[in-house]
Amino acid sequence: MSFGDSENARTDETSEFACLLYGIDSLYVGYNLDRLESVLDFDELAFLKEKASRSRGMKKAEITIGTETFIVQPRGNYPYTWALTNSAFTISLSENMSPNTYVQFRSEALWTDGVESLEERLRSWFKSAGMSLYQSEKVSRVDWSFDFKVSEPDFHKEHFASRCQKFSMHGGSNRIQTIQLGKGDTVIRLYDKVAEIEEVSKKAWFYRLWNRDRDVWRLEFQIRGQRLKESGIRSLADLADYQWDLLRELATNHTRLLQPTGDTNKSRWPLHPIWVELQRLIESAPQTGLAQDVWSSDAIHIRIEQLAASVAGQMKALAAMKHVLWPGEDVPTIEETCDWLEDWQHYQNADSTWNTDVRTKVQALEFER
């Protein structure tokens, strides 16, 4: 049973800080589909999109494609041209992009049906619509959620020990409602989920899953792109295999919520009961031991290779521009391009700040660790 299947997503809920529910709340996946035999009619989609735009939401533009019926939205999800929605998926389509199909697995369907069931349903739809995968799917974002019973919040952003550089806190009605750590590929939030439902999302169906309608705080790990890749998560099969390894790393070496004591040394504070329960859940789940710390040697080598590839691409562009500006018999070699760049450094007096600039970047990386 995969993470997020409803029958596996409950723990004891009698005590304060008990975990009421846990699972995947958001999942975004890119697919490259062969559409040569597809029943998709992009002219019809364009017509229905225009119809939906003109109706100003008064009349839904529905279309049945294979085994699924969708509502065509009046606007696409940039940069995708068309957006189709139903209770299980939001599917963004484009004719010329890669991936050409981008799927958001909808929250309520994830909680009620689970990832495996939705993936099977999606693949059945691909087949019914005459489409087939010609590359493995790519997971681009996953939000893991842990919902805790919290009657009296006793935490603050200063109670976190984290590698995240960005901390923020928001409130309402004279109380804290959201603590957020990080940005970009790794974001961690602890927030009043009941307040969020009442004020923003209106997802009152969570009350049924919790068996309550008050005093619930959500701990959310929102992980994207590169951080997923560094943990070995590219496909949905990888997600099933490595998700608990990634969560273990996030909840132990990356971030912890502590409980203040009279000790002035924060490192000696004990874990908050929420974090004790979180770590207990993670340790009891199946793990491979293969997912590594983002700052492990292997992960750093991956970053270096990616940065080197980027630099090589820029060097080639520089050599091409030099050749256009000063044409010769042959394009500049790597050595000639490097020599020119070194001369430019001297001319710009950049050597004088090299050590200082590099040390500043080293300090920033160390702080991120």
HUZI-V999226 format. One record per backbone hydrogen bond with DSSP energy under -1.0 kcal/mol. CO is the residue of the C=O (numbers start at 1). NH is the residue of the N-H. E is the energy in kcal/mol with one decimal. If there is no record, write none. Layout:
BEGIN
co=<CO:CO>
nh=<NH:NH>
e=<E:E>
END
This chain:
BEGIN
co=<2:5:6:9:15:18:21:23:26:27:28:28:29:30:31:32:34:35:41:42:43:44:45:46:47:48:49:50:51:55:61:63:65:68:70:71:77:82:83:84:85:88:89:90:91:92:93:100:101:102:103:104:106:107:108:109:109:114:115:116:117:118:119:120:121:122:123:124:125:126:127:129:132:138:140:141:142:143:143:144:145:146:147:147:148:149:156:157:159:161:166:168:170:170:175:177:178:179:180:181:183:185:187:188:189:190:191:192:193:194:195:196:196:197:202:203:204:205:206:207:207:215:216:216:217:218:219:220:221:222:223:224:225:226:228:229:234:235:236:237:238:239:242:243:244:245:246:247:249:250:254:256:257:265:266:270:272:273:274:275:276:277:278:279:280:282:293:296:297:298:299:300:301:302:303:304:305:306:307:308:309:310:311:312:313:314:315:316:317:318:319:320:321:322:333:334:335:336:337:338:339:340:341:342:343:344:345:346:350:353:354:355:356:357:358:359:360:361:362:363:364:365>
nh=<5:8:9:22:18:149:147:145:143:105:140:141:103:138:101:134:132:38:45:46:47:48:49:50:51:52:53:54:55:58:72:70:68:65:63:85:80:93:73:91:71:106:86:104:84:102:82:94:31:92:29:90:110:111:112:113:114:118:119:120:121:122:123:124:125:126:127:128:129:131:130:39:34:30:225:28:223:25:26:221:23:219:20:21:217:17:159:160:258:256:182:180:177:178:172:192:170:190:168:188:186:224:222:181:220:179:218:196:197:198:199:200:201:202:204:206:207:209:210:211:212:150:193:194:148:191:146:189:144:187:142:228:229:230:233:232:139:239:240:241:242:243:246:247:248:249:250:251:254:255:163:161:272:268:269:259:276:277:278:279:280:281:282:283:284:285:296:300:301:302:303:304:305:306:307:308:309:310:311:312:313:314:315:316:317:318:319:320:321:322:323:324:325:326:337:338:339:340:341:342:343:344:345:346:347:348:350:349:353:357:358:359:360:361:362:363:364:365:366:367:368:369>
e=<-1.9:-2.0:-1.4:-1.2:-1.6:-2.7:-3.2:-3.2:-2.4:-2.7:-2.6:-1.4:-3.3:-2.5:-1.9:-1.9:-1.3:-1.7:-2.1:-2.3:-2.0:-2.7:-2.4:-2.1:-2.4:-2.7:-2.1:-2.2:-1.8:-2.0:-3.5:-3.0:-1.8:-2.6:-2.3:-2.0:-3.0:-2.5:-2.8:-3.4:-2.6:-2.5:-2.3:-2.8:-2.8:-2.5:-2.0:-1.8:-3.5:-3.2:-2.7:-2.1:-2.1:-2.1:-2.2:-2.8:-1.0:-1.8:-2.8:-2.2:-2.1:-2.5:-2.5:-2.1:-1.8:-2.4:-2.2:-2.4:-1.9:-3.0:-1.6:-2.3:-3.8:-3.1:-1.8:-2.4:-2.7:-2.7:-1.2:-2.6:-2.2:-3.0:-3.0:-1.2:-2.5:-2.7:-2.0:-1.5:-2.9:-2.2:-3.3:-2.8:-2.9:-2.4:-2.4:-2.6:-2.9:-2.4:-2.5:-2.8:-1.1:-2.3:-3.2:-3.1:-3.1:-2.4:-3.1:-1.9:-2.3:-2.4:-2.4:-2.5:-1.6:-1.9:-1.9:-1.8:-1.6:-1.2:-2.6:-1.7:-1.4:-1.6:-1.3:-1.2:-3.3:-2.3:-2.4:-2.4:-2.4:-2.2:-2.5:-1.5:-2.0:-2.6:-2.7:-2.0:-3.7:-1.9:-2.0:-1.8:-3.1:-1.6:-2.2:-2.4:-2.2:-2.0:-2.5:-2.4:-1.9:-2.0:-1.6:-2.8:-2.8:-1.8:-1.8:-3.0:-2.0:-2.3:-2.3:-2.7:-1.9:-2.3:-2.2:-2.6:-1.5:-1.3:-2.4:-2.3:-2.2:-1.9:-2.1:-2.6:-2.5:-2.1:-2.7:-2.9:-2.2:-2.0:-2.6:-2.7:-2.0:-2.0:-2.4:-2.1:-1.9:-2.4:-2.6:-2.3:-2.2:-2.4:-2.2:-2.0:-2.4:-3.3:-2.3:-2.6:-2.5:-2.3:-2.2:-2.4:-2.4:-2.3:-2.1:-2.0:-2.6:-2.6:-2.5:-1.2:-1.0:-2.9:-2.7:-2.5:-2.1:-1.8:-2.4:-2.5:-1.9:-2.2:-2.6:-2.3:-1.9:-1.7>
END
